[in-house]
């Protein structure tokens, strides 16, 4: 789907969708629990649907009910060994990386598939562990097959590739019959996401502790308890509406939790920095997903903005350093691309133009917000990509006064 946006100032009240990151974790925890859990305020984005589909493949059952998403868990019981289950992860990196170690604790492995760039994204931190632990793996024609099982012990992996590998192990290792340690051999980036995981585990009665001495986590064996929980609003999606405010919109955001474990709540502090003139440098090591909306804010501010420690963004749904730069240039912005970041040179106006959404939900949403400040129309190719994380984005955009025409 392609859309043409006629520039209009955005104004009104908006509630960001529920946190996708929290929803993934709650769904998995509920599916591993011994009993039925209820999760309220869940958005059925394509990524969350992928996690639900994969937990069904492990034997969990779910239904959307009036009181929320009800999930009947499998109680951490290993399934009898037979044919490997198949996991269709869609385009969700979280689903794939969270499920790989869980499948090894529950079902002797699995067959994983996906779409877009998902199966091209690196899994080397796991593969290095599997070589040590005797787990076999093979990846061919976009299909990853893993066979084996995990045992209690020490797991050492790099912390500067993605915190998703750590979350996958933290979710899986409590299902084993002895304690384990997960050690980061480098500085652990996106640490807020592992803190989020630890919060969900604690909610389910599972013990995981962080040890600064080890630069890692101690994991105790345990049983996931069923729970009732409400998913808070998503700060990573709220960031796009903060960008709209920075570009002159008159918006009020509702439903956000101030003291949140979501690392992308840092958008508030970054928004304040970018509201001032002058040179600004923003380290994205703990909040890489904020680059697209922050880059839009930087595009029209008075000053130069350097975004650093963002090399991991090259491995997202698109090479997000390149596609953010292309998006800004297409609209008339000024930007240079470095190996691990971007430098954005503020300009007074954006003429508008045509943006390739690159099958990347965050590129599409950033371009839509930027369009509100452009002098001329903006065409966005592949605008349906927002369904991955924010299915109601275009409805909310129009409710706030945006003028969207489907081509």
VODREN-459083 format. One record per atom (N, C-alpha, C, O): residue in one letter; x, y, z. Coordinates in steps of 0.2 Angstrom, whole numbers, plus 2048, in hexadecimal, padded with zeros to 3 digits. Example, Ala and Ser with C-alpha at 12.3 -4.5 7.8 and 13.67 -1.06 7.14 Angstrom:
<recs>
A8427E4827A83E7EA827A8427F0827A8477EF82AS8407F5823S8447FB824S840800827S843806828
</recs>
This chain:
<recs>
X8047FA800X800800800X804806800X809807804X80380B7FBX8068117FBX8028177FDX7FC8167FCX80481C801X800821803X803828801X809828800X7FF82D800X8018347FFX7FE838805X7F8838806X80383B808X80184080EX80284780CX80784980AX7FC84B80DX7FC85280CX7FE855813X7FB854818X803859813X80685C81AX80085F81EX7FD86481BX7FF85D824X7FB861828X7FD86082FX80185B831X7FC865833X7FF86583AX7FA85F83EX7F485F83EX7FE85B842X7FA856846X7F885984DX7FC85D850X7F285784FX7F085A855X7EB856858X7E7852855X7EB85585FX7E6851862X7E984D868X7EF84E86AX7E584886AX7E784386FX7E883C86CX7E483A868X7ED83986EX7EF83286BX7F182E871X7F5830875X7EF827871X7F2822875X7F681D871X7F381A86DX7FC81D872X80081886FX7FE811870X7FB810875X7FF80D86BX7FD80686CX801802872X806805874X7FF7FD874X8027F987AX8097F7877X80B7F6872X80D7F687CX8147F587BX8157EE878X8137E987BX8187EE872X8197E786FX81E7E3872X81E7DD873X8247E7875X8297E3878X8267E087FX8287DA880X8227E3882X81F7E0888X81A7DA886X81A7D588AX8167DB881X8117D687FX8157D087DX8137CA87FX81A7D0879X81E7CA878X8207C687EX81F7C087FX8227CA883X8257C6889X81F7C488DX8207BE890X81A7C788EX8147C5892X8117BF88EX80F7BA892X8107BF888X80D7B9884X8117B3885X80F7AE887X8187B4885X81C7AE886X81C7AB88DX81B7A588EX81C7B0892X81C7AE899X8157AA89AX8157A589EX8107AD897X8097AA898X8097A3895X80679E898X80C7A288FX80C79C88CX810797890X80F79188FX815799893X819794897X81779389EX81978E8A2X8117968A0X80F7968A7X80A7908A8X80878D8A3X80A78E8AEX8057888B0X7FE78B8B2X7FD78B8B8X7FA78C8ADX7F478F8AEX7F27948A9X7F57958A4X7EC7988AAX7EA79C8A5X7EC7A38A7X7EA7A58ADX7EE7A78A3X7F07AE8A4X7EC7B38A0X7E97B189BX7EB7B98A2X7E77BE89FX7EB7C489EX7EE7C78A3X7EC7C6898X7F07CC896X7EB7D1893X7E87D088DX7EA7D7896X7E67DC893X7EA7E188FX7F07E2890X7E77E588AX7EA7EA886X7EF7E7882X7F57E9882X7EE7E287EX7F27DF879X7F07E2872X7EA7E1870X7F57E486EX7F47E6867X7F67E0863X7FC7DE863X7F27DE85EX7F37D885AX7F77DA854X7F57DA84EX7FD7DD855X8017DF850X8047D884DX8037D3850X8077D9847X80A7D3843X80F7CF848X80F7C9848X8137D384BX8187D084FX8157CD855X8187C7857X8107CF859X80D7CC85EX80A7C685CX80A7C185FX8067C6856X8037C0853X8087BB852X8067B5853X80E7BD850X8137B884FX8157B4855X8167AE855X8167B885BX8177B4861X8127B0863X8137AA866X80C7B2863X8067AE864X8067A7860X8057A2863X8077A885AX8077A2855X80D79D857X80B797857X8127A0859X81879B85BX817798862X818792863X81379B867X81279886DX80D79386CX80C78E870X808794867X80378F866X807789863X805783865X80C78A85FX81078485DX813780862X81477A861X814783868X81777F86EX81177C872X813778877X80B77E870X80677A874X80177F878X7FC77D87BX803785879X7FF78A87CX7F978C878X7F878B872X7F378E87CX7ED790878X7EB79787BX7EC799880X7E879B876X7E67A1878X7E07A3875X7DE7A086FX7DC7A8877X7D67AB874X7D67B2877X7D87B487CX7D37B6872X7D27BD874X7CB7BE877X7C67BC874X7CA7C087DX7C47C0881X7C37C7883X7C77CC882X7BD7C8886X7BB7CF889X7C07D188EX7C17D788EX7C27CD892X7C77CF897X7CE7CF895X7D27D1899X7CF7CE88FX7D67CF88CX7D87C8889X7D47C4888X7DF7C8887X7E17C2884X7E27BD889X7E67BD88EX7DF7B7888X7DF7B188DX7E47AC88AX7E37AA885X7E97AA88EX7EE7A588BX7EE79F890X7F07A0896X7ED79988EX7EE793892X7F5791891X7F678E88BX7F9791896X80078F895X801787896X7FD784897X807786894X80977F894X80D77C89AX80F77789AX80E78189EX81177F8A5X81877D8A5X81B77A8A9X81C77F89FX82377E89FX82477689EX82A77489FX81F77389CX82076B89BX82376A894X82176D88FX828766894X82B76488EX82776088AX82375B88DX826761884X82275D87FX82675687EX82C75687DX82275187CX82574B87AX82974C874X82774F86FX82F749873X83374A86DX830747867X82E741868X82F74B862X82C74885CX82F74D856X83574F856X82A74E851X82C75384CX82E75A84FX82A75C854X83275D84DX83476484FX82E76884DX82B768848X82C76D852X827771850X82977784CX82F77884BX82577A848X82677F843X824786846X81E786849X82878B846X827791848X827797843X82D798840X822799841X82179F83CX8227A5840X81D7A7843X8287A883FX8297AE843X8277B5840X8287BA842X8247B483AX8227BA836X8297BF835X82E7BC832X8287C5837X82E7C9836X8317CC83DX8347D183EX82F7C8842X8307CA849X8377C784CX8377C184DX83C7CB84CX8427C984FX8427C7856X8457C2858X83D7CA85AX83C7C8861X83A7C1861X83C7BD865X8357C085DX8327B985DX8377B485CX8377AF860X83B7B5857X8407B0855X8457AF85AX8467A985CX8487B485DX84D7B4862X84B7B1868X84F7AE86CX8457B386AX8427B1871X8417A9870X8417A6875X83E7A786BX83B7A086AX84179B869X84079586BX84779D866X84C798865X84E79486BX84E78E86BX850798871X852794877X84C79087AX84D78B87DX84679387AX84079087DX83F78A879X83D78587DX83F78A873X83E78386FX84377E871X841778871X849780873X84E77B875X84D77887CX84F77387EX84977C880X84877A887X841776887X84077288BX83D777882X836774882X83576E87DX83176A87FX83976F878X83776A872X83D76886EX83C766868X843767871X84876586DX84A769867X84D766862X84876F866X849773861X84377585DX83D77585FX844777857X83F779852X84177C84CX84777C84AX83C77D847X83E77F840X83B786840X835787841X83F78B83FX83D79283FX83D795838X842794834X838799836X83779C830X8357A4831X8337A5837X8367A882CX8347AF82DX8337B2826X8347AF821X8327B8826X8317BC820X8357C2820X8397C4825X8367C681AX83A7CC81AX8417CA81BX8447C5818X8447CE81FX84B7CE820X84D7C9827X8527C9829X8477C782AX8487C4830X84D7BE830X8517BE835X84D7BA82CX8517B482CX8587B682AX85D7B182AX8597BC828X8607BE826X8637C182CX86A7C382CX85F7C3831X8627C6837X8677C183BX8657BC83CX86C7C483EX8717BF841X86F7BC847X86B7BE84BX8707B5848X86F7B184DX8767AE850X8757AA854X87B7B184EX8827AF850X8837AE858X8867A985AX8807B385CX8817B1863X87E7AB866X8817A786AX8787A9863X8767A2864X87A79D861X87B798865X87C79E85BX880798858X88679785CX88879185CX88A79C85EX89079B862X88E797868X89279286AX88979886BX887794871X88578D86FX887788873X88278C86AX880785868X886781866X88677B867X88B784863X891780862X89477E868X897778869X89378286EX896780874X89277A878X89477687BX88B77B877X88677787AX884771876X88076D879X88776F870X88576A86DX87E76A869X87B765868X87C770868X875771865X87777185DX87B77585BX87376E859X87476E852X87077384FX86A774851X872777849X86E77C846X87077C83FX87677B83DX86B77E83BX86C77E834X868783831X862783833X86A78882DX86678D82AX86778D822X86C78E81FX86178C81FX86178B817X85B78E814X85678C817X85B79280FX85679480CX850798810X84A796810X85379B815X84E79F81AX84B79B81FX84679D822X84E795820X84B790825X85078E82AX85678C828X84F78F831X85478E836X85278883AX84C78883DX85578283AX85477C83DX85977B843X85F77B842X85677A849X85A77A84FX858773853X852772854X85D76F855X85B769858X86076885EX86676A85EX85D766864X86176586AX85D768870X857769870X861769875X85E76B87BX86376F87FX86976E87EX860773884X865777888X86577488FX861770891X86B775892X86C773899X86E77889DX87177D89BX86D7788A4X86F77D8A9X87677E8A8X87A7798A7X8797848A9X8807868A9X88178D8A7X87D7918A8X88778E8A4X8897958A3X88879689BX88A792897X88579C89AX88479E893X8887A5892X8867AA895X88D7A588DX8907AB88CX88F7AE885X8907AA880X88D7B4884X88C7B787EX88D7BE87EX88D7C2883X88E7C1878X88F7C8877X8897CC879X8837CA877X88A7D287CX8847D687EX8837DC879X87E7E087AX8877DC874X8867E286FX8847E0869X8847E4864X8807DB868X87D7D9862X8757DA862X8737DE85FX8727D7867X86B7D8869X86A7D6870X86C7D0871X8667D9874X8647D787AX85F7D1879X85D7CE87EX85C7D0873X8577CB872X85A7C4874X8567C0876X8607C3873X8637BD874X8637BB87CX8627B687EX8647C087FX8647C0887X85D7BE889X85C7BA88DX8587C2886X8517C1889X84F7BA887X84C7B788BX8517B7881X84F7B087FX8527AB884X84E7A7886X8587AC886X85B7A888BX8587A9892X8567A4896X8567AF894X8537B089BX84C7AD89BX84A7AB8A0X8497AD895X8427AA895X8427A2896X83E79F898X8477A0893X848798892X84B795898X84978F89AX85179789AX85579489FX8517928A6X85378D8A9X84C7968A8X8497948AEX84578E8ADX84378A8B2X84478B8A7X8407858A6X84477F8A7X8427798A7X84B7808A8X85077A8A9X8507798B1X84D77C8B5X8537738B2X8537708B9X8597728BDX85A76F8C3X85C7788BBX86277A8BFX8637818BEX8617848B9X8677858C2X86978C8C1X86D78D8BBX8717888B9X86D7938B8X8717948B2X87479C8B3X87179F8B7X87979D8AFX87C7A48AFX87C7A68A8X87F7A28A4X87A7AC8A6X87A7AF8A0X87F7B58A0X87D7BA8A3X8857B589DX88A7BA89EX88B7BE897X88B7BB892X88B7C4898X88C7C9892X8947CA892X8977CC896X8977C888CX89E7C988BX8A07D0889X8A67D1889X89B7D4888X89C7DB886X8987DF88AX8947DC88EX8987E688AX8937EA88DX88C7E888AX88B7E7884X8877E788EX8807E588CX87D7EB88AX87B7EF88EX87B7EB883X8777F1880X8707EF881X86E7E9881X86C7F4880X8647F4881X8637F0887X85E7EC887X8667F288DX8657EE893X85E7EF896X85C7EB89AX85B7F5894X8547F6896X84F7F0894X84B7EF897X8517ED88EX84D7E888CX84D7E1890X8497DE891X8537E0893X8547DA897X8517DC89EX84F7D88A1X8517E28A0X84E7E48A6X8477E38A5X8437E18AAX8447E58A0X83D7E389EX83B7DC89FX8367DA8A2X8407D889CX83F7D189DX83F7CE8A4X83B7CA8A6X8447D18A8X8447CF8AFX83E7D18B3X83C7CD8B7X83B7D78B1X8357D98B4X82F7D48B3X82B7D28B7X82E7D28ACX8297CD8ABX82A7C68AEX8267C38B1X8317C48AEX8327BE8B2X8307BE8B9X82D7B98BCX8327C48BCX8307C58C3X8297C48C4X8267C28C9X8257C78C0X81E7C78C0X81B7C08C0X8167BF8C3X81F7BC8BDX81C7B58BCX8207B08C1X81F7AA8C1X8237B38C6X8267AF8CCX82D7AB8CAX82E7A78CDX8307AE8C5X8367AB8C2X83C7AF8C4X83C7B58C3X8417AC8C7X8477B08CAX84D7B18C5X8507AC8C3X84E7B78C4X8547B98C0X8577BF8C3X8547C48C5X85E7BF8C4X8617C58C7X8677C78C3X86A7C38BFX8687CD8C3X86E7D08BFX8747D18C4X8737D38CAX87A7CF8C1X8807CF8C5X8857D38C2X8887D18BDX8867D98C5X88B7DE8C2X8927DA8C2X8967DC8BDX8937D68C6X89A7D38C7X89B7CE8C1X8A07CE8BEX8967CB8BFX8967C68BAX8957C98B3X8967C78AEX8927D08B3X88F7D38ADX88A7CE8AAX88A7CD8A4X8867CB8AEX8817C68ABX87C7C58B0X87B7C98B5X8787C08AFX8727BE8B2X8727B78B5X8757B28B2X8707B78BCX86F7B08BFX8687AE8BEX8637B28C0X8677A88BCX8607A58BAX85F79F8BEX86279A8BEX85979F8C2X85779A8C6X8527968C3X84E7998BFX85278F8C4X84C78B8C1X84678D8C4X84678F8CAX84078D8C1X83A78F8C4X83478D8BFX83578B8B9X82E78E8C2X82878D8BEX8257948BDX8247988C1X8237958B7X81F79B8B5X81879B8B8X8147968B7X8167A08BCX80F7A08BFX80B7A48BAX80D7A98B7X8047A28B9X8007A68B5X7FF7AD8B9X8007AE8BFX7FC7B28B5X7FC7B98B7X7F67BC8B3X7F47BA8AEX7F57C28B6X7F07C78B2X7F47CD8B2X7F77D08B7X7F57D08ACX7F97D68ABX7F67DA8A5X7F37D88A1X7F77E18A6X7F57E68A0X7FC7E889DX8007EB8A0X7FC7E8896X8027EB893X8027F2892X7FD7F5890X8077F5895X8077FD894X8087FF88DX80A7FB889X80780688CX808809886X80F808883X814808888X81080987DX81780887AX81B80E879X818812875X82080F87DX82481587CX828815875X82981B873X829810872X82D81086BX828813866X82A816861X821812867X81C814862X81B81C864X819820860X81B81D86BX81982486DX81F82986AX81D82E869X825826869X82A82A866X82882E860X82A83385FX82482A85CX82282E855X81E834857X81E839853X81983385CX81583985DX81983E861X817844860X81E83D864X823842867X826845861X82784B862X82884285CX82B845856X82684A853X82884F851X820848853X81A84C850X81A853854X819858851X81B85285BX81A85885FX82185C85DX82086285DX82685985DX82C85D85BX82C861855X82F866854X82885E850X827861849X821866849X81F868844X81F86884FX81A86D84FX81386A851X80E86E851X812864852X80B861853X80986385AX80D86485FX80286385BX7FF865862X7FC85E864X7F685E864X80085A867X7FE853869X7FE852871X803855874X7FA84E873X7FA84C87AX7FA84487AX7F6841876X7FF84187EX7FF83A87EX7FC837884X7FE83A88AX7F8832884X7F582F889X7F882888AX7FA825885X7F7825890X7F881E892X7FF81C893X800816894X804820893X80B81E893X80D81E89BX80B82289FX81181989DX8138188A3X81A81C8A4X81F81B8A1X81A8218A9X8208258AAX8268218ACX82B8228A9X82581D8B1X82B8198B4X82B8128B0X82880D8B3X82D8128AAX82C80C8A6X8338088A5X83880B8A5X8328018A5X8387FE8A3X83A7FE89CX83F7FC89AX836801898X837802891X83D807890X83C80D892X84280488DX84880988BX84680F887X849814887X84180E883X83F81387EX83C819881X83A81E87EX83A818888X83881E88BX83D82488BX83B82A88DX843822889X848827889X84782C884X84A832883X84282B880X84083087AX83E83787EX83F83C87AX83C837884X83A83D887X840842888X840848886X84583F88AX84C84288CX84F844885X85184A884X84F840880X851842879X84D847876X85084C873X847847877X84284C874X844853877X844858873X84685387DX84785A881X84E85C87EX84F86287DX85385887DX85985A87AX85885D873X85B862871X85485986FX85485B868X84F861867X84F864862X84C86386DX84886986DX84C87086DX84A87586CX85386F86FX857874870X85C875869X85D870866X85E87B868X86387C862X86A87A864X86B87986AX86E87885FX875877861X87787085FX87386C85CX87D86E860X87F86785FX87D862864X87D86486AX87A85C862X878857867X87B850864X87B84F85EX87D84C869X87F845868X87A84186CX879842872X87783C869X87383786CX87683086BX87682D865X87782D870X879826870X873821870X86F821875X87381D86BX86D81986AX86E81186DX86A80D86BX873810870X875809872X86F806876X86E800876X86B80A87AX86680787EX85F80887BX85A80587EX85F80C876X85880D873X85880E86BX856813868X85B809868X85C80A860X85680B85CX85680E857X85080885FX84A80985BX84881085BX843812857X84B81585FX84881C85FX84C820859X84A825858X85081D855X854821850X84F82484BX84F82A84AX84A820848X846823843X84282A845X84282F842X83E82984BX83B82F84DX840835850X83F83B84EX845833853X84A838855X84D83B84FX84F84184FX84F83884AX85283B844X84D840840X84F84583EX84683E841X84284383EX842849842X84184F83FX842849849X84384F84DX84985384BX84985984BX84E84F84AX855852849X855856842X85885B841X85185383DX851856836X84F85D836X852861831X84B86083AX84986783AX84B86B840X848871840X84F869844X85186D84AX857871847X85B870842X85987684CX85E87B84AX86587884DX866879853X868874849X86F87184CX87086A849X86C868845X87586784AX877861848X87785C84DX87885D853X87485684BX873850850X87784A84EX876848848X87B847852X87E841851X87B83B855X87B83C85BX879836851X877830854X87C82B854X87F82984FX87E82885AX88482385AX88281D85DX87C81C860X88681885DX88681185FX87F80E85DX87B80B861X87E80E856X87880C853X87980784EX87580684AX87F80384EX8817FF848X87C7F9848X87A7F6842X8797F784DX8747F284DX86E7F3849X86A7EE847X86C7F9848X8677FB844X8677F983DX8627F9839X86D7F783BX86E7F5834X86B7EE833X86A7EB82DX8697EA839X8677E4838X85F7E383AX85D7DE83DX85C7E983AX8547E983BX8507E7835X8537E4830X84A7E9835X8467E782FX8497EA829X8487E7823X84C7EF829X8507F2824X8577F4827X8587F482DX85C7F6823X8627F9825X860800827X860804823X85E80082EX85B806830X85F80D830X85C812830X86580C830X86A81282FX869815828X86981B827X869810823X86981281CX86281581BX86181A818X85D81181DX85681381BX85381981FX84F81D81CX85681A825X854821828X857827824X85482C823X85E826822X86182B81EX85E82C817X85D832815X85C827814X85882780EX85182B80FX85082F80AX84E829814X84782C815X848834816X844838813X84D83681AX84E83D81BX850841815X84E846813X85583E811X85784180BX851841806X850846802X84D83C806X84783C801X842842803X83F8457FEX842844809X83D84A80BX84185080BX83E85580CX847850809X84B857809X85085880FX85285E80FX851853813X855854819X85C853817X85E851811X86185581CX86885481BX86B84F820X86A850826X86E84A81EX870845822X87684281FX877841819X87B83F824X88183B822X880835826X87F83582BX88282F822X882829825X889826827X88E827823X88A82482DX890821830X88F81A831X88A817830X895817833X89580F834X89080D839X88C808839X89081183FX88C80F844X887815846X88581584CX885819842X88181F844X87F82383EX881822838X87C82983FX87A82E83BX87B83583DX87B836844X87D83A839X87D84183BX878844837X878844831X87384883AX86E84B837X86F853838X87085583EX86F856832X87085D832X869861832X86686082DX867865837X860868837X85F86D831X86487082FX85A86C82EX858871829X85187582BX84E87282FX85087A827X84A87E829X84387B827X83E87C82AX844878821X83E87581EX83F86F81BX84586D819X83A86A81AX83A864816X836865810X830866811X83886480AX834865804X82F860803X829861801X83085A806X82C854804X82F8507FFX8348517FCX82B84A7FDX82E8467F8X82B83F7F9X82683E7FCX82E83A7F6X82C8337F6X83182F7FAX83782F7F9X82E82B7FFX832827803X831820802X82B81D802X83681C802X835814801X835812809X83A81380CX82F80F80BX82F80D811X833807813X834805819X83680480EX83B7FE80FX8397F8813X83C7F5817X8327F7813X82F7F2817X8317F381EX8317ED822X8317F9821X8337FA828X82E7FE82BX82E804829X82B7FC830X825800833X828806836X82480B836X82E806839X83080D83CX832812837X832818838X834810831X83681582CX82F818829X82F81E828X82A814828X824816826X82181B82BX81F821829X82181A831X81E81E836X822825837X81F82A838X829824837X82D82A837X82B82F831X82B835832X82B82C82BX829830825X822833826X822839823X81E830828X817832829X81783882EX81483D82CX81B838833X81B83D838X81F843835X81D849836X824842831X82884782EX82484B829X825851828X81F847826X81B84A820X817850823X81585481FX815850829X81185582CX81585C82CX81286182CX81B85C82BX81F86282BX822864824X825869824X82085F81FX823861819X81F866815X819868817X822869810X81F86F80CX81A86C807X81586F805X81C866804X8188637FFX81685C801X818859806X8128587FDX8108527FEX81584D7FFX81B84D7FDX814847803X819842804X81583B802X81083A804X8198377FEX8168317FCX81A82C800X82182C800X817827803X81B822807X81981B803X813819803X81E817801X81D8117FEX81D80B803X82180C808X819807803X818801808X81680380EX819801814X81180880FX80E80A815X80B805819X80A80781FX80A7FF817X8067FA81BX80B7F7820X8097F3824X8127F981FX8177F6824X8157F782BX8177F4830X8117FC82DX80F7FE834X80C7F9837X80C7F983DX8097F4834X8057EE837X80A7EA83BX8077E6840X8107EA83AX8157E683EX8147E8845X8157E4849X8147EE847X8147F084EX80E7F5850X80D7F5856X80B7F984BX8067FE84DX8017FE848X800802844X7FC7F8848X7F77F7843X7F27FD842X7F07FE83DX7F1801847X7ED807847X7F080E846X7ED813847X7F680D843X7FA814843X7F781983EX7F681E840X7F4816838X7F181B833X7EB81D836X7E9823834X7E7819839X7E181C83CX7E2821841X7DF827841X7E7820846X7E982684BX7EC82C847X7EA831849X7F082B842X7F283083EX7ED83583BX7ED83B83CX7E8832838X7E2836836X7DE83983BX7DC83E83AX7DD835841X7D9838846X7DD83F849X7D984384BX7E383F848X7E784584AX7E884A845X7EB84F846X7E4849840X7E484E83AX7E884D834X7E8851830X7EB847834X7EF84682EX7EB844828X7E6841829X7EE847822X7EA84681CX7ED840818X7F3841815X7EA83A818X7ED834815X7E983280FX7E3831810X7EC831809X7E882F803X7EC828801X7F18297FFX7E8823801X7EB81D7FEX7EB81D7F7X7E681E7F3X7F181B7F4X7F281C7EDX7F08157E9X7F18147E3
</recs>
